[in-house]
Amino acid sequence: MKPKRAASVFDVARAAGVSHQTVSRVLNDHSSVRPSTRQKVLDAMGELNYRPNLAARALSSKRSRTLGVLSTASGEYGPSSSIIAITEAARARGYTTIVEQTDGFDVASIEEALGNLASLNVEGIVAVAPQTPLLEALSSTNSGIPFVTLQAWATEGGADLAQDQLEGARVATAHLLDLGHIDVVHLAGPSDWIDATSRLRGFRLEMESRGLVPRHIDARDWSPGAGYLAAAQIFESNATAVFCANDQTALGLLHAAHDAGVSVPDDLSVVGFDDIPEAAHFWPPLTTVRQHFAAAGAQCVARLLDGDEGIPNVLPKLISRASTRRMPLDS
């Protein structure tokens, strides 16, 4: 039995009812193609399982249609979700991605990683930079390749885009205050993470805006174990509510509360941050702040490819579940 022939540009053109030149323009992301025509061509490609020859396209156009993604070697939920979102957003624009991870934060390590990406002829780089040392090293290098930073502030030579961690923290804190809690403590993340410092600042701003004194306890890292270990300090603080810097530390706190006979939410209301897939299945289901990684990834790729500096930062959203409750009126 002869193997089935792979679909060609001409097959796609016939299926979509357009010329093969139009298919080529869609493949090369030409702005002259009407959105409705582009969608017809993309639908035909999907039906025919068409796979373009990336090497041939790169040779003919002198463009690699490849983006580099630079990140630290971190398995944390935020950075890993960001990388997935960037990859999917790039694929939707007809680009492949190459991920380069660096273990070091020094300029030499960053320059080596950028050099590796440059040698592969990437057209642009997205730096997932959640930690301060990586940003500082990035600001001291110049690869000559357009880049944007995700979850960061602006760096020389690059644009920045972030999920608004500060506003998300204010929303989480405001939720607890609006429920009548006054004694609220923040379980803060590691101080060398930009997300952690932004969330701590947002917590402080919201507390101070209500005339309340902000209190926080530092977690050693982002893990459930760190939340469990910090629980004793939280229980001793007489707080009635806790805003945890992420869902994993909130999970550890819920575990410790169960072991200590502290009822959540009757004795202690708990809010997390991230809305990881498991958060709805914690016991009790966790009230948290959802980050929109897909939207951030798409906006980051759009900023890199289209040069649109007007794209706003992505606003997180409060997801209310059973781990928080209103303070009784007689409390």
NUZAMAR-835909 format. One record per residue (C-alpha): residue in one letter; y, z, x. Coordinates in steps of 0.02 Angstrom, whole numbers, m for minus. Layout:
<recs>
+------+--------+--------+--------+
! resn !      v !      w !      u !
+------+--------+--------+--------+
!    a !      Y !      Z !      X !
...
+------+--------+--------+--------+
</recs>
This chain:
<recs>
+------+--------+--------+--------+
! resn !      v !      w !      u !
+------+--------+--------+--------+
!    m !      0 !      0 !      0 !
!    k !    168 !    m52 !     74 !
!    p !    297 !     86 !     91 !
!    k !    441 !     76 !    m31 !
!    r !    594 !     m9 !     44 !
!    a !    744 !    104 !     67 !
!    a !    892 !     64 !    m45 !
!    s !   1032 !    m38 !     33 !
!    v !   1218 !    m54 !      3 !
!    f !   1182 !   m211 !   m100 !
!    d !   1059 !   m115 !   m210 !
!    v !   1191 !     17 !   m242 !
!    a !   1321 !   m117 !   m281 !
!    r !   1207 !   m200 !   m410 !
!    a !   1164 !    m34 !   m492 !
!    a !   1347 !     18 !   m502 !
!    g !   1410 !   m153 !   m556 !
!    v !   1531 !   m169 !   m410 !
!    s !   1544 !   m270 !   m250 !
!    h !   1463 !   m213 !    m89 !
!    q !   1639 !   m202 !    m16 !
!    t !   1682 !    m71 !   m146 !
!    v !   1526 !     28 !    m99 !
!    s !   1583 !     20 !     82 !
!    r !   1755 !     84 !     35 !
!    v !   1676 !    231 !    m57 !
!    l !   1568 !    270 !     95 !
!    n !   1722 !    270 !    205 !
!    d !   1822 !    377 !     83 !
!    h !   1958 !    249 !     55 !
!    s !   2097 !    311 !    m59 !
!    s !   2111 !    139 !   m143 !
!    v !   1953 !    166 !   m247 !
!    r !   1983 !    228 !   m424 !
!    p !   1900 !    396 !   m462 !
!    s !   1796 !    321 !   m604 !
!    t !   1732 !    183 !   m491 !
!    r !   1695 !    306 !   m351 !
!    q !   1593 !    412 !   m471 !
!    k !   1493 !    260 !   m530 !
!    v !   1450 !    219 !   m350 !
!    l !   1403 !    399 !   m310 !
!    d !   1294 !    407 !   m466 !
!    a !   1205 !    246 !   m414 !
!    m !   1177 !    317 !   m239 !
!    g !   1098 !    471 !   m315 !
!    e !    985 !    371 !   m432 !
!    l !    926 !    259 !   m290 !
!    n !    913 !    402 !   m164 !
!    y !   1025 !    300 !    m50 !
!    r !   1052 !    370 !    124 !
!    p !   1190 !    288 !    229 !
!    n !   1157 !    249 !    412 !
!    l !   1275 !    375 !    491 !
!    a !   1255 !    307 !    668 !
!    a !   1297 !    130 !    614 !
!    r !   1448 !    190 !    515 !
!    a !   1512 !    288 !    665 !
!    l !   1496 !    136 !    778 !
!    s !   1581 !     16 !    658 !
!    s !   1722 !    133 !    607 !
!    k !   1739 !    227 !    772 !
!    r !   1733 !    386 !    666 !
!    s !   1593 !    513 !    674 !
!    r !   1623 !    581 !    497 !
!    t !   1567 !    746 !    570 !
!    l !   1655 !    914 !    562 !
!    g !   1624 !   1061 !    677 !
!    v !   1608 !   1239 !    614 !
!    l !   1644 !   1377 !    740 !
!    s !   1588 !   1554 !    702 !
!    t !   1526 !   1713 !    779 !
!    a !   1339 !   1747 !    779 !
!    s !   1352 !   1857 !    624 !
!    g !   1230 !   1875 !    482 !
!    e !   1356 !   1965 !    371 !
!    y !   1372 !   1901 !    193 !
!    g !   1552 !   1841 !    205 !
!    p !   1541 !   1732 !    362 !
!    s !   1370 !   1660 !    318 !
!    s !   1426 !   1619 !    140 !
!    s !   1583 !   1537 !    210 !
!    i !   1480 !   1425 !    325 !
!    i !   1370 !   1370 !    180 !
!    a !   1523 !   1334 !     72 !
!    i !   1607 !   1231 !    209 !
!    t !   1447 !   1131 !    238 !
!    e !   1430 !   1092 !     53 !
!    a !   1614 !   1046 !     36 !
!    a !   1603 !    930 !    187 !
!    r !   1446 !    847 !    118 !
!    a !   1537 !    814 !    m46 !
!    r !   1669 !    720 !     55 !
!    g !   1537 !    619 !    149 !
!    y !   1542 !    722 !    309 !
!    t !   1404 !    808 !    404 !
!    t !   1433 !    974 !    492 !
!    i !   1381 !   1047 !    658 !
!    v !   1384 !   1237 !    674 !
!    e !   1425 !   1312 !    843 !
!    q !   1406 !   1500 !    856 !
!    t !   1477 !   1605 !    996 !
!    d !   1418 !   1777 !   1050 !
!    g !   1575 !   1812 !   1152 !
!    f !   1756 !   1833 !   1103 !
!    d !   1831 !   1790 !   1272 !
!    v !   1930 !   1630 !   1299 !
!    a !   1794 !   1556 !   1411 !
!    s !   1660 !   1574 !   1275 !
!    i !   1775 !   1500 !   1143 !
!    e !   1822 !   1354 !   1256 !
!    e !   1639 !   1320 !   1292 !
!    a !   1599 !   1317 !   1106 !
!    l !   1748 !   1203 !   1069 !
!    g !   1696 !   1091 !   1213 !
!    n !   1520 !   1076 !   1142 !
!    l !   1592 !   1020 !    975 !
!    a !   1715 !    900 !   1058 !
!    s !   1572 !    818 !   1155 !
!    l !   1492 !    777 !    988 !
!    n !   1649 !    684 !    933 !
!    v !   1687 !    795 !    784 !
!    e !   1842 !    742 !    687 !
!    g !   1899 !    919 !    652 !
!    i !   1845 !   1101 !    667 !
!    v !   1840 !   1242 !    541 !
!    a !   1843 !   1411 !    629 !
!    v !   1766 !   1551 !    525 !
!    a !   1860 !   1692 !    608 !
!    p !   1834 !   1861 !    524 !
!    q !   1862 !   1965 !    681 !
!    t !   2024 !   1995 !    775 !
!    p !   1957 !   1958 !    952 !
!    l !   1897 !   1784 !    899 !
!    l !   2068 !   1742 !    827 !
!    e !   2156 !   1804 !    984 !
!    a !   2043 !   1695 !   1091 !
!    l !   2070 !   1544 !    977 !
!    s !   2259 !   1563 !    992 !
!    s !   2242 !   1548 !   1182 !
!    t !   2144 !   1385 !   1181 !
!    n !   2189 !   1205 !   1144 !
!    s !   2045 !   1086 !   1110 !
!    g !   2156 !    942 !   1056 !
!    i !   2055 !    929 !    895 !
!    p !   2130 !    971 !    725 !
!    f !   2066 !   1137 !    661 !
!    v !   2093 !   1262 !    523 !
!    t !   2045 !   1444 !    518 !
!    l !   1960 !   1525 !    370 !
!    q !   1988 !   1710 !    329 !
!    a !   2127 !   1725 !    455 !
!    w !   2312 !   1714 !    488 !
!    a !   2395 !   1563 !    567 !
!    t !   2354 !   1519 !    747 !
!    e !   2449 !   1403 !    863 !
!    g !   2391 !   1225 !    834 !
!    g !   2293 !   1263 !    677 !
!    a !   2322 !   1300 !    494 !
!    d !   2248 !   1449 !    406 !
!    l !   2168 !   1480 !    237 !
!    a !   2098 !   1643 !    172 !
!    q !   2026 !   1727 !     22 !
!    d !   2162 !   1851 !    m22 !
!    q !   2078 !   2010 !     36 !
!    l !   2234 !   2117 !     15 !
!    e !   2257 !   2065 !   m166 !
!    g !   2071 !   2090 !   m200 !
!    a !   2083 !   2267 !   m134 !
!    r !   2234 !   2302 !   m242 !
!    v !   2140 !   2238 !   m395 !
!    a !   1991 !   2350 !   m356 !
!    t !   2102 !   2502 !   m329 !
!    a !   2207 !   2466 !   m484 !
!    h !   2047 !   2458 !   m588 !
!    l !   2003 !   2637 !   m538 !
!    l !   2181 !   2700 !   m563 !
!    d !   2193 !   2617 !   m733 !
!    l !   2035 !   2711 !   m782 !
!    g !   2129 !   2873 !   m751 !
!    h !   2063 !   2916 !   m578 !
!    i !   2188 !   2998 !   m461 !
!    d !   2074 !   3063 !   m323 !
!    v !   2019 !   2894 !   m254 !
!    v !   1952 !   2869 !    m78 !
!    h !   1920 !   2706 !     14 !
!    l !   1763 !   2681 !    118 !
!    a !   1837 !   2562 !    248 !
!    g !   1746 !   2430 !    350 !
!    p !   1748 !   2409 !    540 !
!    s !   1927 !   2408 !    605 !
!    d !   1904 !   2251 !    713 !
!    w !   1867 !   2146 !    558 !
!    i !   2019 !   2063 !    479 !
!    d !   1943 !   2078 !    306 !
!    a !   1921 !   2266 !    329 !
!    t !   2100 !   2296 !    385 !
!    s !   2168 !   2186 !    244 !
!    r !   2067 !   2280 !    114 !
!    l !   2123 !   2448 !    184 !
!    r !   2304 !   2391 !    178 !
!    g !   2284 !   2330 !     m1 !
!    f !   2210 !   2498 !    m51 !
!    r !   2354 !   2591 !     30 !
!    l !   2486 !   2482 !    m51 !
!    e !   2414 !   2504 !   m226 !
!    m !   2395 !   2692 !   m207 !
!    e !   2572 !   2712 !   m139 !
!    s !   2643 !   2602 !   m277 !
!    r !   2577 !   2732 !   m401 !
!    g !   2648 !   2878 !   m302 !
!    l !   2476 !   2932 !   m238 !
!    v !   2421 !   2978 !    m62 !
!    p !   2289 !   2855 !      4 !
!    r !   2136 !   2929 !     89 !
!    h !   2002 !   2830 !    180 !
!    i !   1841 !   2860 !    275 !
!    d !   1784 !   2738 !    410 !
!    a !   1610 !   2663 !    398 !
!    r !   1527 !   2624 !    564 !
!    d !   1483 !   2447 !    505 !
!    w !   1454 !   2345 !    347 !
!    s !   1275 !   2403 !    313 !
!    p !   1198 !   2509 !    175 !
!    g !   1153 !   2635 !    310 !
!    a !   1337 !   2657 !    351 !
!    g !   1375 !   2690 !    168 !
!    y !   1234 !   2816 !    157 !
!    l !   1295 !   2910 !    312 !
!    a !   1475 !   2915 !    249 !
!    a !   1423 !   2984 !     79 !
!    a !   1426 !   3167 !    132 !
!    q !   1611 !   3154 !    179 !
!    i !   1648 !   3069 !     14 !
!    f !   1560 !   3203 !    m88 !
!    e !   1653 !   3340 !      9 !
!    s !   1820 !   3256 !    m25 !
!    n !   1808 !   3294 !   m212 !
!    a !   1853 !   3113 !   m250 !
!    t !   1811 !   3052 !   m425 !
!    a !   1810 !   2869 !   m373 !
!    v !   1772 !   2766 !   m218 !
!    f !   1824 !   2589 !   m172 !
!    c !   1696 !   2527 !    m44 !
!    a !   1748 !   2388 !     75 !
!    n !   1592 !   2288 !     33 !
!    d !   1441 !   2291 !    m82 !
!    q !   1318 !   2339 !     55 !
!    t !   1406 !   2503 !     95 !
!    a !   1419 !   2533 !    m92 !
!    l !   1230 !   2513 !   m103 !
!    g !   1206 !   2647 !     29 !
!    l !   1327 !   2761 !    m63 !
!    l !   1232 !   2737 !   m227 !
!    h !   1070 !   2783 !   m137 !
!    a !   1148 !   2940 !    m63 !
!    a !   1221 !   2988 !   m232 !
!    h !   1049 !   2976 !   m311 !
!    d !    973 !   3084 !   m174 !
!    a !   1113 !   3214 !   m191 !
!    g !   1105 !   3222 !   m380 !
!    v !   1278 !   3145 !   m399 !
!    s !   1285 !   3039 !   m556 !
!    v !   1367 !   2867 !   m547 !
!    p !   1478 !   2841 !   m644 !
!    d !   1481 !   3012 !   m732 !
!    d !   1525 !   3109 !   m574 !
!    l !   1586 !   2968 !   m464 !
!    s !   1647 !   2792 !   m503 !
!    v !   1607 !   2661 !   m370 !
!    v !   1683 !   2488 !   m339 !
!    g !   1620 !   2366 !   m207 !
!    f !   1685 !   2202 !   m136 !
!    d !   1600 !   2029 !   m121 !
!    d !   1490 !   2021 !   m277 !
!    i !   1333 !   1981 !   m179 !
!    p !   1191 !   1911 !   m288 !
!    e !   1104 !   2080 !   m292 !
!    a !   1258 !   2177 !   m352 !
!    a !   1218 !   2150 !   m536 !
!    h !   1046 !   2226 !   m505 !
!    f !   1099 !   2386 !   m414 !
!    w !   1075 !   2544 !   m514 !
!    p !   1192 !   2561 !   m595 !
!    p !   1251 !   2380 !   m590 !
!    l !   1398 !   2375 !   m472 !
!    t !   1579 !   2345 !   m521 !
!    t !   1646 !   2237 !   m380 !
!    v !   1770 !   2105 !   m325 !
!    r !   1700 !   1929 !   m322 !
!    q !   1746 !   1813 !   m180 !
!    h !   1750 !   1626 !   m220 !
!    f !   1668 !   1554 !    m64 !
!    a !   1639 !   1381 !   m138 !
!    a !   1822 !   1361 !   m185 !
!    a !   1879 !   1425 !    m15 !
!    g !   1761 !   1306 !     75 !
!    a !   1822 !   1157 !    m26 !
!    q !   2004 !   1201 !      2 !
!    c !   1976 !   1226 !    188 !
!    v !   1894 !   1055 !    207 !
!    a !   2032 !    976 !    101 !
!    r !   2166 !   1054 !    211 !
!    l !   2080 !    990 !    368 !
!    l !   2049 !    813 !    305 !
!    d !   2203 !    786 !    197 !
!    g !   2328 !    892 !    292 !
!    d !   2384 !    979 !    134 !
!    e !   2478 !   1136 !    187 !
!    g !   2519 !   1179 !      6 !
!    i !   2345 !   1241 !    m40 !
!    p !   2358 !   1424 !    m95 !
!    n !   2243 !   1562 !    m36 !
!    v !   2095 !   1597 !   m151 !
!    l !   2115 !   1748 !   m265 !
!    p !   1962 !   1861 !   m287 !
!    k !   1915 !   1921 !   m461 !
!    l !   1862 !   2093 !   m526 !
!    i !   1687 !   2097 !   m603 !
!    s !   1672 !   2253 !   m711 !
!    r !   1498 !   2328 !   m728 !
!    a !   1422 !   2500 !   m757 !
!    s !   1466 !   2591 !   m595 !
!    t !   1641 !   2639 !   m655 !
!    r !   1702 !   2732 !   m808 !
!    r !   1861 !   2803 !   m881 !
!    m !   1905 !   2981 !   m834 !
!    p !   1884 !   3101 !   m981 !
!    l !   2050 !   3155 !  m1058 !
!    d !   2015 !   3339 !  m1023 !
!    s !   1987 !   3311 !   m836 !
+------+--------+--------+--------+
</recs>
